[in-house]
């Protein structure tokens, strides 16, 4: 791949029209676009804790989660990312993770979400803000 900077524009071009070059062309263009966006704007993901008694607090980059287990879960967030938690009365706690590396932000969010995935019957668990959880029907009344 040939990467050139002209007049403040980053241009990616491929040496030939082979199938491998065409595939890599899109990949490298997307990776460079994410790098530029990460440096200029940054990436942000928000997680929501849905469930009675679920809490989240942070001290620096150490996240303390209370997710209904017998003990709290401590998650160490990499120093490249910034972590914020907010707990408003009457609303679910929200964890905000921001950083310049899209892959790292997504990986940390996925790790936190994996600690208590949203379950399909009551919808409790850790989910992304705006994520829709399809609920299943529970047991129906007996005959």
N, C-alpha and C positions, 0 to 999 in steps of 0.2 A: 504494500500500500504506500502511496505517496501522500504525505501530509504537508501542506503549504499554508503559510500565513501571508495573505495579501490584503492590504487596506483594512486591517483589523478583523478579517474573516478567516476562519480556519476551514480549509478545503481538503477533503479526502478524495483521492482518485485511485482507480485500480489500474494495474499494468495491462491486463487483458480482460477478455469477457468470459474466461473460464468459470465454471460453476463454483469452484472453490474461492476464486477471487471475488465473485459477486457476493457470496455468503459473508466473507470476511469484510467486505466493503461496508455492509450495513452494521456489522458488529463493531468495527472500529469507529464508525461515525457515531453510533449510539454511546459508546464508552467515552469518547472525547466530549460529546455533548453533555453527558452526565458530569464529567470532570469540570467543565466550564460552569455549568449550573451550580454545582456544589460549592465552587469558590465564590461565585457572585451572589447567589441567593441562599444556598444551603438547602437541606432536606429536613422535613419534620414529619413525624408520625405521632399520633395520639392513641393511647390505649385506654379503655374504659373498664373498670372493675364493677361487674354486675353481680350482686349477691348481698345478703344480709350479713353485716359484720366485716365485709371485705374492706381493707384499708391499705393505703400506700403512703409511706413517708420516705424522705431521702435526706441524707447528710452528705453533701458533696456528690460524689458519684457512687455512693453506696445506697442501694434501694432496699427498703425493708417492706416486705409484703406480708399481709395477714390475709390468707385466702381460705380460711376454714379448716386448715390442718391443725394438728395439736401444737405446732410450733410456727414461728414466723420464718419466712424465707428471706435470706439476704442474697442480693444479686449485685455483683461488682460490675459496673458499667465502664467500658474503656474510657481513658482520659480524653480521647479525641472527641467524645460526644458530650453534650450537655443534657442534664436530666432535670426535670421539674415535675413536681406533683402538686395537685390542687384538690382540695376537698371542700366543696360548698355544701351548706346545709340543705338537705332534701334532694341532693343530686348524687350520682355515682362518682367515686374518685376517678381522677383523670391523670394519667402519666404521659408527659410530653418528652419525646426524645428528639433532639436536633443535632445535626452534624453536617459535614461537607462530603462524607463518603456514603453514597446511596446504599451500597451493599452492606456496609457495617450497620447503618441505621436499621435496615430491614432485618438483618440477622439478629440483632439485639432484641428487637420487637418480637420476632418469632420465638426467641428463647423465652422471653417473659410470658408470651401467650401460651407456650407449651406447658407452663407450670399448672395451669388450670384452664383448659380449653372450654369454650362455651358448649354446654350440654344441650341436647335437642328437646328435653322435656320441659324444663323451666327457663332455659336460656341463661342460667347463671354461669359465670366464668369471666375470663379476661378476653376482651374482644377489641377490635379496632373501632374507633369512633365512626359511626355511620354504617358499620357492618350489619348486615341483616342475617339473623339466625333463623333458619326454618325450624319451626317447632313441630314435633310429632304429637299425635293424639295419644293421650294416656290410656289407662285401662278404662273400658266402658263398664257401666253398671251391669251387674249380673242379671241372669234371667229371672 
